[in-house]
């Protein structure tokens, strides 16, 4: 009986772990956090995407005498994309504008990460809007890769 309960617990844990890792998509960058973030913002500007905020978590932590590795969040969006998403399900608005997290890990690698659009679609139980979510997925992937590589 203990083995069955242990197996069920392990299966449940592993399925939740697998889902959690797919909710956030990450791309390794060849550049520093600042350079990656600068490149990302530059790409947004060239594409005519609105930059809502650039948050430097390390700087904010330092302001209260706490240490944190380099970590920035860039909030951005385009109403031509966000509005159709919210028309599919207005609760998607809680996940907009889009965010890109850029950070340095404990091994000094720099990463960009963003919410998987498939996760957002599932989170809000959106039906019938696959083309819009597919477009968002393609755009986010392209933006992250462009900012992270030469």
Backbone as CSV, one residue per row, in Angstrom:
resi,resn,N_x,N_y,N_z,CA_x,CA_y,CA_z,C_x,C_y,C_z
1,UNK,0.820,-1.192,0.000,0.000,0.000,0.000,0.871,1.266,0.000
2,UNK,1.970,1.242,0.793,2.876,2.390,0.830,3.455,2.673,-0.552
3,UNK,3.779,1.603,-1.272,4.352,1.774,-2.608,3.346,2.422,-3.546
4,UNK,2.098,2.041,-3.459,1.064,2.616,-4.331,0.885,4.096,-4.014
5,UNK,0.804,4.439,-2.738,0.644,5.843,-2.349,1.862,6.647,-2.777
6,UNK,3.041,6.090,-2.579,4.270,6.781,-3.004,4.280,6.996,-4.506
7,UNK,3.865,5.986,-5.261,3.827,6.111,-6.718,2.837,7.194,-7.146
8,UNK,1.653,7.195,-6.552,0.638,8.201,-6.897,1.162,9.602,-6.584
9,UNK,1.772,9.766,-5.409,2.326,11.064,-5.024,3.411,11.501,-6.009
10,UNK,4.307,10.583,-6.359,5.392,10.898,-7.287,4.840,11.252,-8.661
11,UNK,3.863,10.504,-9.134,3.255,10.788,-10.441,2.588,12.158,-10.444
12,UNK,1.875,12.480,-9.376,1.231,13.787,-9.268,2.275,14.900,-9.260
13,UNK,3.329,14.732,-8.457,4.389,15.727,-8.367,5.057,15.923,-9.720
14,UNK,5.381,14.845,-10.394,6.074,14.938,-11.682,5.187,15.586,-12.741
15,UNK,3.892,15.293,-12.737,3.006,15.906,-13.735,2.894,17.401,-13.484
16,UNK,2.814,17.821,-12.227,2.779,19.246,-11.924,4.100,19.906,-12.270
17,UNK,5.206,19.227,-12.021,6.524,19.767,-12.356,6.642,19.948,-13.858
18,UNK,6.208,18.969,-14.626,6.289,19.061,-16.085,5.462,20.227,-16.590
19,UNK,4.263,20.403,-16.072,3.428,21.523,-16.492,4.064,22.852,-16.113
20,UNK,4.637,22.927,-14.922,5.234,24.180,-14.468,6.413,24.575,-15.340
21,UNK,7.209,23.613,-15.784,8.374,23.968,-16.587,7.977,24.432,-17.984
22,UNK,6.832,24.019,-18.464,6.394,24.429,-19.793,5.676,25.778,-19.785
23,UNK,5.302,26.254,-18.630,4.579,27.516,-18.548,5.475,28.721,-18.795
24,UNK,6.753,28.543,-18.558,7.719,29.616,-18.742,8.744,29.145,-19.764
25,UNK,8.873,29.886,-20.843,9.824,29.532,-21.899,11.069,30.393,-21.746
26,UNK,12.239,29.778,-21.841,13.504,30.485,-21.624,14.447,30.311,-22.802
27,UNK,15.230,31.354,-23.044,16.246,31.358,-24.091,17.526,31.898,-23.464
28,UNK,18.628,31.187,-23.651,19.910,31.661,-23.119,20.443,32.780,-24.010
29,UNK,20.980,33.818,-23.372,21.524,34.956,-24.104,23.043,34.882,-24.173
30,UNK,23.588,35.419,-25.242,25.039,35.520,-25.425,25.591,36.818,-24.841
31,UNK,24.705,37.636,-24.287,25.093,38.973,-23.831,24.834,39.131,-22.331
32,UNK,25.304,40.241,-21.782,25.021,40.565,-20.378,23.529,40.869,-20.230
33,UNK,23.085,40.958,-18.990,21.679,41.290,-18.749,21.358,42.653,-19.346
34,UNK,22.195,43.639,-19.044,21.933,44.997,-19.555,21.937,45.034,-21.074
35,UNK,22.927,44.414,-21.682,22.992,44.431,-23.146,21.809,43.679,-23.752
36,UNK,21.427,42.564,-23.166,20.275,41.817,-23.657,19.019,42.663,-23.550
37,UNK,18.834,43.304,-22.391,17.659,44.154,-22.192,17.674,45.337,-23.159
38,UNK,18.837,45.954,-23.342,18.954,47.070,-24.288,18.621,46.610,-25.702
39,UNK,19.117,45.459,-26.084,18.837,44.910,-27.413,17.339,44.644,-27.567
40,UNK,16.735,44.083,-26.531,15.307,43.779,-26.576,14.487,45.059,-26.748
41,UNK,14.797,46.082,-25.965,14.090,47.356,-26.063,14.277,47.971,-27.449
42,UNK,15.482,47.903,-27.979,15.757,48.427,-29.319,14.924,47.716,-30.386
43,UNK,14.813,46.401,-30.262,13.999,45.624,-31.209,12.533,46.048,-31.109
44,UNK,12.050,46.213,-29.877,10.658,46.651,-29.690,10.416,47.992,-30.379
45,UNK,11.353,48.928,-30.164,11.212,50.258,-30.757,11.180,50.180,-32.279
46,UNK,12.078,49.363,-32.862,12.112,49.220,-34.323,10.832,48.604,-34.869
47,UNK,10.196,47.734,-34.083,8.971,47.055,-34.522,7.717,47.873,-34.208
48,UNK,7.877,49.015,-33.531,6.733,49.844,-33.184,5.892,49.283,-32.044
49,UNK,6.521,48.456,-31.207,5.830,47.877,-30.057,5.988,48.838,-28.868
50,UNK,4.923,49.020,-28.118,4.939,49.936,-26.983,5.718,49.344,-25.814
51,UNK,6.646,50.129,-25.278,7.383,49.774,-24.067,6.656,50.445,-22.906
52,UNK,6.086,49.639,-22.021,5.338,50.177,-20.883,6.231,50.421,-19.676
53,UNK,7.191,49.530,-19.446,8.061,49.685,-18.276,9.301,48.822,-18.438
54,UNK,10.355,49.292,-17.804,11.592,48.514,-17.682,11.976,48.567,-16.212
55,UNK,11.895,47.434,-15.564,12.083,47.363,-14.122,13.411,46.674,-13.820
56,UNK,14.264,47.357,-13.075,15.558,46.821,-12.676,15.438,46.342,-11.231
57,UNK,15.189,45.052,-11.048,14.991,44.501,-9.711,16.258,44.578,-8.860
58,UNK,17.426,44.442,-9.477,18.681,44.541,-8.713,18.824,45.947,-8.124
59,UNK,18.547,46.944,-8.941,18.635,48.326,-8.486,17.627,48.585,-7.363
60,UNK,16.417,48.071,-7.519,15.397,48.258,-6.480,15.791,47.554,-5.184
61,UNK,16.370,46.369,-5.299,16.826,45.644,-4.111,17.936,46.419,-3.406
62,UNK,18.862,46.950,-4.202,19.974,47.726,-3.637,19.450,48.947,-2.877
63,UNK,18.348,49.515,-3.369,17.751,50.680,-2.721,17.238,50.402,-1.314
64,UNK,17.045,49.135,-0.986,16.623,48.767,0.373,17.687,47.893,1.042
65,UNK,18.929,48.077,0.587,20.095,47.387,1.151,20.009,45.865,1.079
66,UNK,19.485,45.356,-0.027,19.444,43.915,-0.279,20.204,43.617,-1.566
67,UNK,20.791,42.443,-1.627,21.550,42.042,-2.810,20.698,41.122,-3.685
68,UNK,20.860,41.286,-4.977,20.168,40.444,-5.953,21.008,40.428,-7.221
69,UNK,21.106,39.248,-7.856,21.796,39.196,-9.148,21.018,40.058,-10.140
70,UNK,21.670,40.411,-11.226,21.025,41.235,-12.247,19.719,40.583,-12.706
71,UNK,18.649,41.365,-12.637,17.322,40.889,-13.009,16.505,42.083,-13.491
72,UNK,16.027,41.995,-14.724,15.177,43.055,-15.261,13.900,42.446,-15.825
73,UNK,12.832,43.214,-15.758,11.573,42.841,-16.398,11.206,43.961,-17.360
74,UNK,10.880,43.573,-18.566,10.445,44.537,-19.571,8.988,44.234,-19.889
75,UNK,8.149,45.257,-19.733,6.717,45.120,-20.024,6.439,45.844,-21.340
76,UNK,5.774,45.139,-22.246,5.586,45.668,-23.586,4.302,45.112,-24.197
77,UNK,3.864,45.734,-25.271,2.677,45.200,-25.916,2.258,45.987,-27.127
78,UNK,1.212,45.482,-27.753,0.638,46.103,-28.930,-0.868,45.849,-28.880
79,UNK,-1.677,46.899,-28.816,-3.122,46.718,-28.735,-3.710,45.928,-29.915
80,UNK,-3.008,45.923,-31.048,-3.506,45.153,-32.197,-3.437,43.654,-31.936
81,UNK,-2.577,43.256,-31.015,-2.470,41.846,-30.628,-3.217,41.605,-29.313
82,UNK,-3.009,42.482,-28.338,-3.624,42.303,-27.024,-5.143,42.370,-27.051
83,UNK,-5.687,43.270,-27.867,-7.140,43.402,-27.920,-7.814,42.127,-28.425
84,UNK,-7.347,41.536,-29.532,-7.952,40.263,-29.945,-7.819,39.161,-28.888
85,UNK,-6.713,39.153,-28.142,-6.566,38.169,-27.068,-7.644,38.379,-26.012
86,UNK,-7.873,39.634,-25.644,-8.880,39.920,-24.628,-10.298,39.724,-25.162
87,UNK,-10.484,39.867,-26.481,-11.804,39.578,-27.044,-12.090,38.078,-26.987
88,UNK,-11.036,37.265,-27.035,-11.206,35.820,-26.883,-11.630,35.496,-25.461
89,UNK,-10.995,36.151,-24.499,-11.325,35.985,-23.084,-10.799,37.217,-22.369
90,UNK,-11.697,38.011,-21.839,-11.285,39.282,-21.257,-10.355,39.105,-20.065
91,UNK,-10.392,37.947,-19.405,-9.505,37.741,-18.261,-8.041,37.632,-18.674
92,UNK,-7.766,37.445,-19.958,-6.382,37.438,-20.445,-5.714,38.774,-20.099
93,UNK,-6.498,39.807,-19.919,-5.966,41.126,-19.590,-5.095,41.134,-18.344
94,UNK,-5.289,40.190,-17.438,-4.446,40.134,-16.240,-3.006,39.756,-16.605
95,UNK,-2.825,39.108,-17.740,-1.500,38.696,-18.197,-0.925,39.658,-19.234
96,UNK,-1.597,40.771,-19.446,-1.110,41.776,-20.385,-0.816,43.054,-19.624
97,UNK,0.126,43.862,-20.041,0.969,43.634,-21.206,1.918,42.451,-20.992
98,UNK,2.486,42.037,-22.101,3.450,40.938,-22.071,4.660,41.358,-21.246
99,UNK,5.348,40.360,-20.715,6.551,40.626,-19.934,7.681,39.714,-20.394
100,UNK,8.882,40.257,-20.379,10.091,39.487,-20.658,11.000,39.665,-19.445
101,UNK,11.375,38.549,-18.838,12.289,38.557,-17.700,13.688,38.264,-18.222
102,UNK,14.639,39.064,-17.800,16.041,38.867,-18.195,16.849,38.841,-16.907
103,UNK,17.613,37.751,-16.710,18.345,37.606,-15.463,19.615,36.805,-15.646
104,UNK,20.505,36.961,-14.649,21.741,36.184,-14.593,21.553,35.127,-13.514
105,UNK,21.818,33.868,-13.873,21.629,32.781,-12.910,22.883,32.572,-12.054
106,UNK,22.843,31.597,-11.175,23.962,31.339,-10.252,25.228,30.907,-10.977
107,UNK,25.110,30.458,-12.220,26.265,30.053,-13.029,26.723,31.156,-13.978
108,UNK,26.229,32.365,-13.750,26.550,33.544,-14.561,26.054,33.448,-16.004
109,UNK,25.078,32.613,-16.247,24.440,32.576,-17.568,23.288,33.575,-17.555
110,UNK,23.063,34.182,-18.713,21.985,35.163,-18.839,20.841,34.520,-19.619
111,UNK,19.633,34.761,-19.143,18.442,34.156,-19.723,17.362,35.191,-19.980
112,UNK,16.556,34.924,-20.986,15.302,35.651,-21.223,14.200,34.631,-21.003
113,UNK,13.126,35.024,-20.361,12.006,34.114,-20.145,10.697,34.879,-20.287
114,UNK,9.695,34.151,-20.749,8.366,34.742,-20.920,7.312,33.661,-20.755
115,UNK,6.101,34.106,-20.446,4.998,33.159,-20.304,4.680,32.522,-21.643
116,UNK,4.558,31.213,-21.633,4.180,30.478,-22.815,2.738,30.864,-23.173
117,UNK,2.483,31.358,-24.378,1.117,31.710,-24.755,0.133,30.531,-24.609
118,UNK,0.627,29.323,-24.787,-0.228,28.144,-24.603,-0.690,28.056,-23.149
119,UNK,0.203,28.406,-22.228,-0.155,28.431,-20.811,-1.249,29.473,-20.559
120,UNK,-1.088,30.646,-21.135,-2.085,31.706,-20.952,-3.422,31.263,-21.528
121,UNK,-3.392,30.635,-22.688,-4.621,30.135,-23.307,-5.311,29.128,-22.387
122,UNK,-4.544,28.211,-21.833,-5.120,27.207,-20.930,-5.578,27.849,-19.618
123,UNK,-4.785,28.761,-19.111,-5.120,29.414,-17.837,-6.481,30.090,-17.904
124,UNK,-6.789,30.686,-19.053,-8.043,31.431,-19.210,-9.097,30.631,-19.973
125,UNK,-8.810,29.363,-20.220,-9.751,28.460,-20.892,-10.280,29.078,-22.191
126,UNK,-9.355,29.576,-23.006,-9.715,30.233,-24.261,-9.970,29.173,-25.331
127,UNK,-11.073,29.311,-26.006,-11.440,28.397,-27.103,-11.612,29.201,-28.395
128,UNK,-11.165,28.628,-29.492,-11.421,29.224,-30.799,-10.534,30.382,-31.195
129,UNK,-9.427,30.581,-30.538,-8.540,31.699,-30.863,-7.116,31.232,-31.132
130,UNK,-6.975,30.004,-31.589,-5.640,29.452,-31.812,-4.774,30.296,-32.734
131,UNK,-5.311,30.838,-33.843,-4.437,31.634,-34.721,-3.811,32.841,-34.016
132,UNK,-4.564,33.491,-33.137,-4.033,34.653,-32.417,-2.931,34.210,-31.460
133,UNK,-3.170,33.134,-30.718,-2.157,32.643,-29.785,-0.929,32.109,-30.518
134,UNK,-1.137,31.497,-31.673,0.002,31.018,-32.471,0.864,32.187,-32.930
135,UNK,0.203,33.275,-33.329,0.942,34.466,-33.770,1.752,35.043,-32.609
136,UNK,1.131,35.146,-31.444,1.826,35.665,-30.262,3.025,34.786,-29.930
137,UNK,2.837,33.475,-29.974,3.930,32.543,-29.673,5.100,32.766,-30.624
138,UNK,4.812,32.916,-31.898,5.865,33.145,-32.883,6.596,34.456,-32.660
139,UNK,5.840,35.496,-32.373,6.444,36.817,-32.156,7.329,36.806,-30.903
140,UNK,6.827,36.260,-29.800,7.625,36.236,-28.563,8.903,35.433,-28.738
141,UNK,8.801,34.304,-29.400,9.980,33.479,-29.644,11.005,34.232,-30.497
142,UNK,10.544,34.866,-31.544,11.442,35.612,-32.436,12.098,36.779,-31.706
143,UNK,11.320,37.506,-30.900,11.886,38.636,-30.148,12.961,38.167,-29.172
144,UNK,12.665,37.101,-28.443,13.632,36.595,-27.453,14.914,36.128,-28.145
145,UNK,14.784,35.387,-29.226,15.961,34.884,-29.929,16.780,36.018,-30.546
146,UNK,16.100,37.016,-31.078,16.808,38.150,-31.689,17.601,38.924,-30.639
147,UNK,17.023,39.099,-29.457,17.717,39.854,-28.405,18.855,39.048,-27.788
148,UNK,18.774,37.723,-27.849,19.726,36.867,-27.155,20.913,36.432,-27.992
149,UNK,20.838,36.600,-29.301,21.918,36.075,-30.136,22.377,37.092,-31.163
150,UNK,23.572,36.830,-31.686,24.192,37.732,-32.677,23.612,37.520,-34.040
